[in-house]
Amino acid sequence: MAVSTALSISDIPFHGPVSIVRVGLVEDKTVLFPTINDQLKSQLDLLICHDSEGINMIEADANIVKNETVLEAMALADKTGGDINKQINEIVKKVGKIKVEFEDLTPTKQLQDEVEKHLQSKLKQFLADGAMAPTWLPKMILKKPFSKSIKTQLLKVFSKSVN
């Protein structure tokens, strides 16, 4: 939860807070955030992740535990996660920074299509050459990673689109 708090108060875009709550069952009593010793004796190991909309992940391991007990443990974890998130939001109100604007730098669909078209012909040719490829080709791939070679070629062809 420290990371969730740190991200929540920072200027980094983050859709938080999120919390995680572990519930155990020791001597037929639900235990929030059980110690390692408690976990070794526990009949239930329930892990619940909670965000602004409620529970978003559940992990559980149990040794013959009644459904009602598991549901009660889930309700306890849900309430606790919600309480933790409220506390994080209170901290954000006091010391939180304004978030930087997220700028989507995903290449346009048109650029993606052009790159795919350009690569497709090169890769088809590469695969078509197969075992009959020139002897220098494996050396080129080993000396200079093939992906770097492709990247260099793409930058030459599409440098205007990237800028």
Secondary structure, 3 states (H helix, E strand, C coil): CHHHHHHHHCCCCCCCCCEEEEEEEECCEEEECCCHHHHHHCCEEEEEEEECCEEEEEEEEECCCCHHHHHHHHHHHHHHHHHHHHHHHHHHHHHCCCCCCCCCCCCCHHHHHHHHHHHHHHHHHHHHHHHHCCCHHHHHHHHCCHHHHHHHHHHHHHHHHHC
